[in-house]
Amino acid sequence: MSTMTLPKRKRKPGAGRPKSIRPIRDTTLTVRVTEEFDVWLEGLVDHCRKDANWLGLTKTAVVIQALVCLAKERGYDEDPPK
């Protein structure tokens, strides 16, 4: 008994996910932490999520906000890019 394979269907031009208009993001920073610190950071994220404006908050967003606050505290007045 032979198995017949079907030919691949051709994709329509322009089919699939559209290209993003946002700039490509690269991994710039990786932080290794202890399990205890990770639990603490999750607690901070959960605490910040209590504010309705921060419902979609992630660990990355918390770290970015912390860097922005540190920059302002230290007198670095340049705003971060969007």
N, C-alpha and C positions, 0 to 999 in steps of 0.2 A: 504494500500500500504506500503510495507516495503522498507527500504533503504538498499542497499547492500554496504558494505564497502570493498574496495580492500585491500589486504594484502600489507604491506610495502615492497618495493623493497629492496633487500639486496644490500649493498654497496660492490663494489669490493675492495679487499685489496689494500691499498695504494692510494685509491681514495681521492679526496679532496685536500685542500691546503697543500703544503709541509711544514714541520716544518722549522722554520727560523733558520739560522745558527748564527744569531746575538744574543748577550746575552739579556736576558729578562730585560726590562726597568721597573722601578718602579717610581711612582710619589713621588718625594722628596720634592717639594716645591710648595706651592699654595700661590698666592699673591692676596690679595683683594685690589682693587684700586677704586678710584672715577671714575665716568664716564669721567670727564675732563682729568684725568691722562690717562685713556685708549685711549681717542682720541689723546692725545699727543704721546703716545707710537705707535699708528697706524701711526701717521704722521712720526715718526722716522723710522719705518719699511719701509714706502713708500719712504722716502728720501734715505734710504740705498739701496733700490731696483733699484734706478736709475743707479747704477753701474751694468754692465752686469754680473759680477761674483756673484751677490747676488740676482738673480731673484727669487729663491725659498725661500727667507728669511721669517722666521716666527717670532712671538713675542718671542717664546722660544729661537730661535737662537740668537736674539738680546740680550736677558738677559744673555745667556751663553757667548757671546762675551764680554759683559760688565764685567762679572765676571773675565774672562781671563785678560782683560785689567787692571782691578783693582788689580788683583793678581800681575801682572808684575810691575805695578806702585808702589805697596807696598813692592816690593822686594821678593815676593814669587816666586821662580824660577822654581818650579816643574811644568812640563807641565801637562795639564789635560789629562785624558785618551781619546782615540778616541771614 
